[in-house]
Amino acid sequence: MRFTLVTDGPTDSVLCRHIEWLLKKHVGLVPVESQWAEFRWLREPPTDLASKIAKAAELYPCDVLFVHRDAETEEPERRRDEIHAAVGKARLKVSQVCVIPVRMTEAWLLFDEAAVRWAAGNPNGEAELGLPHARAETLPNPKAVLHKALVTACGLAGRRRRTFDISQAVHQVAEYIDDFSPLLALPAFQALEKEVLAVLRNHPELCS
């Protein structure tokens, strides 16, 4: 099974790891291949969501298209309606799934302290990181919480701390997570799984 992920921004490409885990949980031994719809190399990258969806379907053909929007200050249903409207405008012909973390993507990276420490390059560190775990979806700014945790976990000081690559570290947090099952306790991740299961039920050929 091949899926393509369309995101708000490049940092959100880490969601490919979440989706891979979720699909493998339900399709058994069927191989899963992920693609992030990267548009920055285009001379004229698409800007609105409908254009991104249409261009993703053209450049990154797939069995299922996942479309990400952060909820931020909006209700998840509002974002879901925006995605469905954009899908209709793009005349998408493949199945689609909405990916809508509460607030922002980083809320789905705050549950694994070991992954944060490894991504920070200091797996044996003992500094208190203050990760919220189960409260991640209630945070007003999970990105700031994750960035602060990574900087604390790295254990660097002075100039070396100032040159610590936060963006790279965020991507590595997702790479170091093997088990995303703790997220199944969060309503937004439950909604994602529900949509995935609906697509798989309607298209059993994807599971064989």
PEGI-V781625 format. One record per helix or strand of 2 or more residues. SS is the DSSP state (H for helix, E for strand). FROM is the first residue (numbers start at 0). LEN is the number of residues. If there is no record, write none. Layout:
# PEGI-V781625
[[SS | FROM | LEN] [SS | FROM | LEN]]
This chain:
# PEGI-V781625
[[E | 1 | 5] [H | 9 | 18] [E | 32 | 4] [H | 48 | 11] [E | 63 | 5] [H | 75 | 15] [E | 94 | 5] [H | 104 | 5] [H | 112 | 7] [H | 132 | 6] [H | 141 | 13] [H | 157 | 5] [H | 165 | 11] [H | 180 | 5] [H | 186 | 16] [H | 203 | 4]]
